[in-house]
Amino acid sequence: MIVAFSVAPSGPPSDPSLRAGEHADSVHRAVAAAVRVVRESGLPNRTSSMFTEIEGEWDEVFDVVKRATEAVAPYGSRISLVIKADIRPGHTGEIDGKLERLEQALAD
C-alpha cells in the first residue's frame, strides 16, 4: 500500500520555546519533525511540497503516520492530518513503479 499524507499543526505551540523566533508562524519545523520520523522508518518514501508518500504494509505504514503526527504535536494545540491510500494487495515497489509507467506513457 502507498499512503500519501500531510500533517500540520495549528494553534499555539505547547512548548513555549517554539512560540518565538524566526519563522515562528511557519510549519516547516513541525513538518521536518514528521518527515524525520518517516525517513528513519526505513520504508520507501518521498516528500513533495504538499505531501509525504510512504509504502509498506498496512500496520507499518499507519504506525509511521501515527508517530509522524505525534512528532508534530509540540508545535501546536491542534493537528490537521490528511490521508489518501492506494491499497493494492500483492504489489510492492509501486511508489516508483507508478511514476515510471507515467513517464513511459508521456514518452510514447
N, C-alpha and C positions, 0 to 999 in steps of 0.2 A: 504494500500500500504506500501511496505517496500522500503526505499531508502538507498542505500549504497553510501557514498560519501567520497572523500578525498580532502582536501583543504590545500594548502601550498603557502607561499609567495616566491617570488624571487626578486632579485634586492635589492638595498639599502633601509633600513627602512626609513619611513618618519619621524619617531621620532628619533632624534639623540641619545637619551639615550639608544636606543636599538642596536646601532651600536658597542658598546664596551662591554668588559667584557667576563666572562666565557661563552663559547658556543655561541659566537656571530654568528657563521656560522651555528648553528643548528636551526631547525624549531620547536623544542619541545615547546618553549614558545608560539609560534603562534598557534600550534595545541592545546595546553592547553586552549587557549582563545576560540577557536572554540568549543572544547568539553565541556567547561563550559556552553556555550550557549545551547548546545544540552541537557545536563543533567538538566539544570534549566528549560527546556521546559516542563518537566513532561511527555513527550511522552516516550513509551518504546524505549530503545536504548541500544547499546553496542558498544564498541570501541576495535578494534584489532590494531596490529602494522601497518596496512596499510589503513584501512577504518573505518568509523563510520557508523553504521546502525541505522535507526530511523523508527518507524512505526506509521502511523496515516493516516488521510485524506489528500488528495492532497494539499489543501491550507495551512493546518497547518504544514505539513512536509516541503513544499518548503519555507514557511516563516522562519522556523528554519534554513534551509540550507542557505537562504539569510543572516540571521543575523549572522550565524557562519562565513560565508565568509567575512562579514563586520568586524567581530572581528579580522580577520587576517590582514586586510588592513594596520594597522600601522607598521607591521613587514616587509613590502616590497613594492616596487614600482609596483609590478605586482603580480597577484594571479592566481594560477592554480587550477581549480576545475574539478573533475571527478565525474560523477554521473551515477549510474545504478539503475533502478527502477523495482520493481516487482509489477505490477498493477493488483490486483485481487479483483474486487468489491465483497462485501458481506463477505469477510473473514477478521477476526481480530485475533490477537494472533499468527500470523504466524512467528514473529521474534523468538519465542521459538518453535512453532509447527513444523516448517521445520526441526530444529535441532533434536527435539525429534523423528520425523519419520526417520531421517537419522540414529540416534543412534540405533533405533529399527531394522532397516534394517541391520545394521552392526552386531547386536547381533544375528539375525536369521541365 
